[in-house]
Amino acid sequence: MSKKKDTKAEKEISENEEIQPEVQDISIEEQLKKEVSQEKDKFLRLFAEFENYKKRTSKERIELFKTANEELMTVLLPILDDFDRGLAELKKTNEEAALIGMELINNKLRNSLSQKGLSPIGVKSGDVFDVELHEAITQIPAPSEDLKGKIIDVVEQGYKLGDKIIRYPRVVVGQ
């Protein structure tokens, strides 16, 4: 009887061994599929991150090119102001030749700077004062009621480089 039990036990063990490799094969396949899907997910995330990096760096590069001249332009702004003051004084004199020569140089300089993206901010007396666009230097009593809260005088012209304001116009406001 013990031999019969042994053979029955051996049969059960051998059947379990046959079943067990199949179970192991299935679990190995599932495990491999799971690992492949995890690696695929990692790859997709890494690819998306790299695409975002490329977009971000290209945007930064474009911004850098647009504002690369900003430091140079801010250094030249006081020179433009001096040109304006010099031209205003020359207009008071009768020196026609000097005035024409200075206007030619001024126009050439301004055209060169505008080609590089520098543009003046259009402000004139009588415009409404806007805190977002103007820098108030001082307030004076308004000469008339309709000039209260409006720009009386422009002390320094404002400039933009592309879409970015690099110097706000400095103005006197009526109170």
C-alpha positions as CSV (number, residue, x, y, z in Angstrom):
1,M,0.0,0.0,0.0
2,S,2.8,2.3,0.6
3,K,3.9,1.8,-2.9
4,K,0.5,2.7,-4.2
5,K,0.5,5.8,-2.0
6,D,4.0,6.7,-3.2
7,T,3.0,6.3,-6.8
8,K,-0.2,8.4,-6.2
9,A,1.9,11.0,-4.5
10,E,4.5,10.9,-7.2
11,K,1.8,11.3,-9.8
12,E,0.3,14.3,-8.0
13,I,3.8,15.9,-7.6
14,S,4.6,15.3,-11.3
15,E,1.2,16.8,-12.3
16,N,1.9,19.8,-10.1
17,E,5.3,20.1,-11.6
18,E,3.7,20.1,-15.1
19,I,1.1,22.7,-14.0
20,Q,3.6,24.8,-12.1
21,P,5.9,25.6,-15.1
22,E,2.8,26.8,-17.0
23,V,1.8,29.0,-14.0
24,Q,5.4,30.2,-13.9
25,D,5.4,30.9,-17.7
26,I,2.2,32.9,-17.4
27,S,3.5,34.9,-14.4
28,I,6.8,35.5,-16.2
29,E,4.9,36.7,-19.3
30,E,2.7,39.0,-17.2
31,Q,5.8,40.2,-15.4
32,L,7.6,40.9,-18.7
33,K,4.5,42.7,-20.1
34,K,4.4,44.8,-17.0
35,E,8.0,45.7,-17.2
36,V,7.7,46.5,-20.9
37,S,4.8,48.8,-20.2
38,Q,6.7,50.5,-17.4
39,E,9.7,51.0,-19.6
40,K,7.4,52.3,-22.4
41,D,5.8,54.7,-19.9
42,K,9.3,55.9,-18.8
43,F,10.3,56.4,-22.4
44,L,7.2,58.4,-23.3
45,R,7.6,60.6,-20.2
46,L,11.3,61.2,-21.0
47,F,10.4,62.0,-24.6
48,A,7.7,64.5,-23.6
49,E,10.1,66.1,-21.1
50,F,12.7,66.4,-23.8
51,E,10.2,68.0,-26.2
52,N,9.2,70.5,-23.5
53,Y,12.9,71.3,-22.9
54,K,13.4,71.9,-26.7
55,K,10.4,74.3,-26.8
56,R,11.5,76.1,-23.7
57,T,15.0,76.6,-24.8
58,S,13.9,77.8,-28.3
59,K,11.6,80.4,-26.6
60,E,14.4,81.5,-24.4
61,R,16.7,81.8,-27.4
62,I,14.1,83.9,-29.3
63,E,13.7,86.2,-26.2
64,L,17.4,86.5,-25.9
65,F,17.8,87.6,-29.5
66,K,14.9,90.1,-29.1
67,T,16.4,91.7,-26.0
68,A,20.1,91.1,-26.6
69,N,20.6,94.8,-27.4
70,E,18.7,96.0,-24.3
71,E,21.8,96.9,-22.4
72,L,23.3,98.8,-25.3
73,M,20.0,100.6,-26.0
74,T,19.7,101.7,-22.4
75,V,23.2,103.2,-22.6
76,L,22.3,105.1,-25.8
77,L,19.0,106.6,-24.4
78,P,20.7,109.5,-22.6
79,I,22.6,110.3,-25.8
80,L,19.3,110.5,-27.7
81,D,18.0,112.8,-25.0
82,D,21.1,115.0,-25.4
83,F,20.6,115.0,-29.2
84,D,17.0,116.2,-28.7
85,R,18.2,119.0,-26.3
86,G,21.0,120.0,-28.7
87,L,18.6,120.2,-31.7
88,A,16.1,122.3,-29.7
89,E,18.9,124.8,-28.9
90,L,20.2,124.8,-32.5
91,K,16.7,125.6,-33.7
92,K,16.8,128.7,-31.5
93,T,19.9,130.0,-33.4
94,N,20.2,131.0,-37.0
95,E,22.8,128.4,-37.9
96,E,21.0,126.6,-40.7
97,A,23.9,124.5,-41.8
98,A,24.7,123.1,-38.4
99,L,21.0,122.4,-37.8
100,I,20.7,120.5,-41.0
101,G,23.8,118.5,-40.3
102,M,22.7,117.6,-36.8
103,E,19.3,116.6,-38.0
104,L,20.8,114.3,-40.6
105,I,23.0,112.6,-37.9
106,N,20.0,112.4,-35.6
107,N,17.8,110.8,-38.2
108,K,20.5,108.3,-39.2
109,L,21.0,107.2,-35.6
110,R,17.3,106.9,-34.9
111,N,16.7,104.9,-38.1
112,S,19.5,102.5,-37.2
113,L,18.2,102.0,-33.7
114,S,14.6,101.5,-34.9
115,Q,15.9,98.8,-37.3
116,K,17.2,97.0,-34.2
117,G,13.7,97.2,-32.5
118,L,13.9,100.5,-30.6
119,S,10.8,102.7,-30.8
120,P,9.7,105.8,-28.9
121,I,6.6,105.7,-26.8
122,G,4.2,108.3,-28.2
123,V,3.4,110.7,-25.4
124,K,2.3,114.3,-25.7
125,S,0.9,117.1,-23.5
126,G,-2.8,116.7,-22.9
127,D,-2.7,112.8,-22.8
128,V,-4.4,111.1,-19.9
129,F,-1.8,110.0,-17.3
130,D,-1.6,106.2,-17.0
131,V,0.4,104.7,-14.1
132,E,1.1,101.6,-16.2
133,L,2.7,103.6,-19.0
134,H,4.1,106.8,-17.6
135,E,6.4,107.8,-14.7
136,A,5.2,110.9,-13.0
137,I,8.2,113.1,-11.9
138,T,6.1,115.8,-10.3
139,Q,2.6,117.2,-10.1
140,I,1.8,120.9,-10.6
141,P,-1.4,122.8,-10.4
142,A,-3.3,122.4,-13.7
143,P,-3.5,125.5,-15.8
144,S,-7.1,124.7,-16.6
145,E,-9.8,122.3,-15.3
146,D,-9.6,120.0,-18.4
147,L,-5.8,119.3,-17.7
148,K,-6.4,117.8,-14.3
149,G,-5.0,114.2,-14.2
150,K,-3.5,114.8,-17.6
151,I,0.1,115.1,-18.8
152,I,1.3,118.8,-18.8
153,D,4.9,118.2,-20.0
154,V,7.1,115.4,-21.2
155,V,10.5,115.6,-19.4
156,E,12.1,112.5,-21.0
157,Q,10.8,110.4,-23.9
158,G,10.1,106.7,-23.2
159,Y,11.3,103.8,-25.3
160,K,10.3,100.2,-26.1
161,L,12.6,97.5,-27.4
162,G,10.3,95.2,-29.3
163,D,7.3,94.8,-27.0
164,K,9.2,95.5,-23.8
165,I,9.4,99.0,-22.3
166,I,13.0,99.7,-21.4
167,R,12.3,103.3,-20.2
168,Y,9.0,104.8,-19.2
169,P,8.3,108.3,-20.3
170,R,8.9,110.8,-17.4
171,V,6.1,113.3,-17.3
172,V,4.7,116.2,-15.3
173,V,1.0,115.7,-14.3
174,G,-1.6,118.4,-13.7
175,Q,-3.2,118.3,-10.2
